[in-house]
Amino acid sequence: MSALDYNYVADLVSRSQTGDSDAFAELYAATYQRQYHFAFCYLNDEYLAQDALQETYILALKNIMKLKDPSLVIAWLNQINFRVCYNLQKKQHRYNLEMDDYNDQMTRYSPQQRRTASNRNPEDMVVEIDSKEYIMNQILKLPFTEAQVIILKYYQNMKHDEIARLMDISRSSVKRYLASGCKRLGRIIQQQ
C-alpha cells in the first residue's frame, strides 16, 4: 500500500462535501486498498470484506456532510469500517455461537462428558450467550482504538505484530492500548 497524501485526501473530502461526486470517487480510489486490507484481515473472507468495503463507503457517502474536520477522514473511515466488519461478523456468527461450543465439546470429550454436555439446560445456554453479548457491548463503549485492539486480539486471535501492521501503529502501542482497554473494561464491569 502506498503512502497517502493526507492534504490531498482532506481536499477531496472538502470538495465531496460541496457535492462534487468526482471528488468522492477519487477519495474512494485513494483509500479503498487500506480499507479492504483491514476488512479482509478482520473477516478472513474475501467476499465479506468486499461487502464490508461497499457498506463502509455507502455510509461514508451518506454521512460525509457530518465530518467537521476533513483532515480526520482516514480515522473516520477506519471507525466506519471497523463497525461494519464487527456487525457483519456478529450477524454471521450470532446463531452459530453456541453450536460451535457444542460441537467442540462433542469432539473433545468422552462419551459420558458428551451426554452431560448435550443435556445442558437451555436457560444456561441463553445466559452464556447473553453474557458474551454484554461483554462485547461493554468493549464497544471503550475508546475506539482500545476496543479495536481488544477485539482483534481476543476475538480475532491476532498477534501483536499483526495488529500493529493492520492498524499502522507500533507493537508497543498495541500493548499499551490492550492494557489500558482491559483495565478500563474491568472497571466498567465491576461498577455494574
C-alpha positions in Angstrom: 0.0 0.0 0.0 1.3 3.4 -0.9 1.5 6.3 1.5 -1.4 8.7 1.5 -1.2 12.4 0.9 -3.4 13.5 3.8 -3.7 17.1 2.5 -4.9 15.8 -0.9 -7.4 13.5 0.8 -8.7 16.3 3.1 -9.2 18.4 0.0 -11.2 15.6 -1.7 -13.4 15.5 1.4 -14.0 19.2 1.3 -14.9 19.0 -2.4 -17.2 16.0 -1.7 -19.0 18.0 0.9 -19.9 20.6 -1.7 -21.5 17.9 -3.8 -18.6 17.0 -6.1 -19.2 13.3 -6.9 -15.9 13.0 -8.8 -14.0 14.1 -5.6 -15.7 11.3 -3.7 -14.8 8.8 -6.4 -11.1 10.0 -6.1 -11.4 9.7 -2.3 -12.5 6.1 -2.8 -9.7 5.4 -5.2 -7.1 6.8 -2.8 -8.4 5.0 0.3 -10.1 1.7 -0.7 -7.0 -0.5 -0.6 -6.3 0.2 3.1 -9.9 -0.2 4.0 -10.2 -3.5 2.1 -7.0 -4.8 3.7 -8.4 -4.1 7.1 -11.7 -5.7 6.3 -10.1 -8.8 4.9 -7.8 -9.2 7.9 -10.7 -8.8 10.3 -13.2 -11.0 8.5 -10.8 -13.6 6.9 -13.2 -13.8 3.9 -12.7 -12.1 0.6 -16.4 -11.8 -0.2 -17.4 -10.5 3.3 -14.5 -8.0 3.0 -15.9 -6.7 -0.3 -19.4 -6.4 1.3 -17.8 -4.5 4.2 -16.0 -2.2 1.8 -19.2 -1.5 -0.1 -21.1 -0.8 3.2 -18.3 1.4 4.5 -18.3 3.7 1.5 -22.1 3.8 1.3 -22.1 5.0 4.9 -19.3 7.4 4.2 -21.1 8.9 1.3 -24.3 9.3 3.3 -22.6 10.9 6.2 -19.7 12.9 4.7 -21.5 16.2 5.4 -21.3 15.3 9.2 -17.5 15.2 9.1 -16.4 18.5 10.6 -12.7 18.2 10.1 -11.7 16.8 6.7 -8.2 16.0 7.9 -9.7 13.3 10.1 -11.2 11.4 7.2 -8.9 8.3 7.5 -9.7 7.8 11.2 -13.4 8.3 10.4 -13.3 5.7 7.6 -11.4 3.3 9.9 -14.2 3.7 12.5 -16.9 3.1 10.0 -15.1 0.1 8.5 -14.4 -1.4 12.0 -18.1 -1.1 13.0 -19.3 -2.6 9.6 -16.9 -5.5 9.9 -17.9 -6.1 13.5 -21.6 -6.1 12.6 -21.1 -8.4 9.6 -19.2 -10.9 11.7 -21.7 -10.6 14.6 -24.6 -11.2 12.1 -22.8 -14.2 10.6 -21.9 -15.8 13.9 -24.8 -14.8 16.1 -26.7 -18.1 15.9 -23.7 -20.3 15.4 -22.0 -19.2 18.7 -23.5 -21.9 20.9 -23.4 -24.6 18.2 -19.6 -24.1 17.8 -19.1 -24.6 21.5 -21.4 -27.6 21.5 -19.6 -29.2 18.5 -16.3 -28.6 20.1 -17.4 -30.3 23.3 -18.8 -33.2 21.4 -15.5 -33.9 19.6 -13.2 -33.2 22.6 -14.8 -35.1 25.4 -15.5 -38.7 26.4 -18.9 -40.3 25.7 -20.0 -39.6 29.4 -18.9 -36.0 29.1 -20.7 -35.7 25.8 -24.0 -36.9 27.3 -23.7 -34.4 30.1 -22.9 -31.5 27.7 -25.8 -32.4 25.4 -28.2 -32.3 28.3 -27.2 -28.7 29.2 -30.1 -26.5 30.4 -31.2 -24.3 27.5 -31.6 -21.4 30.0 -27.9 -21.7 30.9 -27.0 -21.6 27.3 -29.1 -18.4 26.8 -27.4 -16.8 29.9 -24.0 -17.7 28.5 -24.8 -16.1 25.1 -26.2 -13.0 26.9 -23.1 -12.6 29.0 -20.9 -12.8 25.9 -23.0 -10.1 24.2 -22.9 -8.0 27.3 -19.1 -8.1 27.4 -18.9 -7.2 23.7 -21.3 -4.2 24.3 -19.0 -3.0 27.1 -16.0 -3.4 24.9 -17.7 -1.2 22.2 -18.2 1.5 24.8 -14.4 1.8 25.2 -12.4 4.4 23.3 -12.3 3.3 19.6 -8.6 2.2 19.4 -8.8 0.3 22.7 -11.9 -1.5 21.6 -10.4 -2.3 18.2 -7.2 -3.7 19.7 -9.1 -5.9 22.2 -11.4 -7.3 19.6 -8.6 -8.0 17.2 -6.5 -9.7 20.0 -9.2 -11.7 21.8 -11.9 -12.3 19.3 -9.8 -12.4 16.1 -6.9 -14.2 17.7 -4.4 -11.9 16.1 -0.8 -11.4 17.4 0.5 -8.1 18.5 2.7 -7.7 15.3 -0.3 -8.4 13.1 -2.5 -5.9 14.9 0.3 -3.3 14.7 0.7 -3.8 10.9 -3.1 -3.7 10.4 -3.7 -0.6 12.4 -0.4 1.1 11.3 0.8 1.6 14.9 3.8 0.3 16.8 3.8 -3.0 18.7 4.3 -1.1 22.0 1.2 1.0 21.2 -0.8 -2.2 20.7 0.4 -3.5 24.1 -0.4 -0.1 25.7 -3.9 0.1 24.2 -4.6 -3.5 25.2 -3.5 -2.9 28.8 -5.4 0.3 29.2 -8.5 -1.1 27.5 -8.6 -4.2 29.6 -8.1 -2.1 32.8 -10.9 0.3 31.8 -13.1 -2.7 30.8 -12.5 -4.3 34.2 -13.6 -1.1 36.0 -16.7 -0.8 33.9 -17.7 -4.4 34.6 -17.0 -4.1 38.3 -19.3 -1.0 38.5 -22.2 -2.9 37.1 
